[in-house]
């Protein structure tokens, strides 16, 4: 009995991850940002928040949401 018959490379690598924000299971390589270059290709090198949730979080938390943020100099 060969160990290669029992396991394949797909069983050892994670292909999907559950987002911590939206709780949806998505493709690891396509839908998550890579956070570390030194461990390229390792599952631990990818973020735990999907790209869509990251973009939403950044847009919601930008500075300049105060009442004077949209102020423009009057054009007399």
C-alpha positions as a Python dict, from the first residue, in 0.01 Angstrom:
ca = {
    (1, 'X'): (0, 0, 0),
    (2, 'X'): (150, 327, -115),
    (3, 'X'): (98, 647, 86),
    (4, 'X'): (48, 835, -242),
    (5, 'X'): (-267, 632, -302),
    (6, 'X'): (-418, 741, 30),
    (7, 'X'): (-344, 1114, 13),
    (8, 'X'): (-329, 1366, -265),
    (9, 'X'): (-185, 1714, -270),
    (10, 'X'): (-536, 1863, -266),
    (11, 'X'): (-600, 1716, 79),
    (12, 'X'): (-294, 1890, 221),
    (13, 'X'): (-360, 2236, 77),
    (14, 'X'): (-653, 2454, 169),
    (15, 'X'): (-852, 2568, -130),
    (16, 'X'): (-1134, 2747, 49),
    (17, 'X'): (-1159, 2969, 354),
    (18, 'X'): (-1449, 3115, 547),
    (19, 'X'): (-1451, 3494, 571),
    (20, 'X'): (-1461, 3630, 926),
    (21, 'X'): (-1681, 3923, 826),
    (22, 'X'): (-1947, 3784, 593),
    (23, 'X'): (-1911, 3415, 698),
    (24, 'X'): (-1920, 3295, 336),
    (25, 'X'): (-1686, 3021, 216),
    (26, 'X'): (-1479, 3147, -79),
    (27, 'X'): (-1178, 3046, -288),
    (28, 'X'): (-859, 3115, -95),
    (29, 'X'): (-635, 3225, -382),
    (30, 'X'): (-885, 3433, -580),
    (31, 'X'): (-1096, 3593, -307),
    (32, 'X'): (-847, 3671, -28),
    (33, 'X'): (-553, 3913, -20),
    (34, 'X'): (-205, 3778, 40),
    (35, 'X'): (-54, 3931, 356),
    (36, 'X'): (296, 3779, 364),
    (37, 'X'): (533, 3736, 73),
    (38, 'X'): (781, 3516, 257),
    (39, 'X'): (534, 3226, 279),
    (40, 'X'): (405, 3248, -77),
    (41, 'X'): (139, 2989, -143),
    (42, 'X'): (95, 2884, 219),
    (43, 'X'): (-260, 2915, 359),
    (44, 'X'): (-132, 3120, 653),
    (45, 'X'): (-6, 3386, 411),
    (46, 'X'): (-362, 3490, 320),
    (47, 'X'): (-592, 3726, 510),
    (48, 'X'): (-895, 3601, 700),
    (49, 'X'): (-1121, 3870, 550),
    (50, 'X'): (-1225, 3840, 185),
    (51, 'X'): (-1147, 4110, -71),
    (52, 'X'): (-1508, 4232, -88),
    (53, 'X'): (-1534, 4279, 290),
    (54, 'X'): (-1193, 4448, 300),
    (55, 'X'): (-1297, 4704, 40),
    (56, 'X'): (-1625, 4774, 224),
    (57, 'X'): (-1439, 4815, 556),
    (58, 'X'): (-1185, 5057, 408),
    (59, 'X'): (-1453, 5269, 241),
    (60, 'X'): (-1660, 5289, 560),
    (61, 'X'): (-1366, 5379, 784),
    (62, 'X'): (-1205, 5653, 576),
    (63, 'X'): (-1130, 5981, 746),
    (64, 'X'): (-1318, 6292, 651),
    (65, 'X'): (-1676, 6194, 727),
    (66, 'X'): (-1734, 6502, 944),
    (67, 'X'): (-1972, 6785, 856),
    (68, 'X'): (-1691, 6999, 712),
    (69, 'X'): (-1536, 6728, 498),
    (70, 'X'): (-1743, 6823, 192),
    (71, 'X'): (-1674, 7195, 236),
    (72, 'X'): (-1552, 7368, -76),
    (73, 'X'): (-1409, 7717, -96),
    (74, 'X'): (-1683, 7954, -213),
    (75, 'X'): (-1649, 8061, -571),
    (76, 'X'): (-1736, 8435, -569),
}
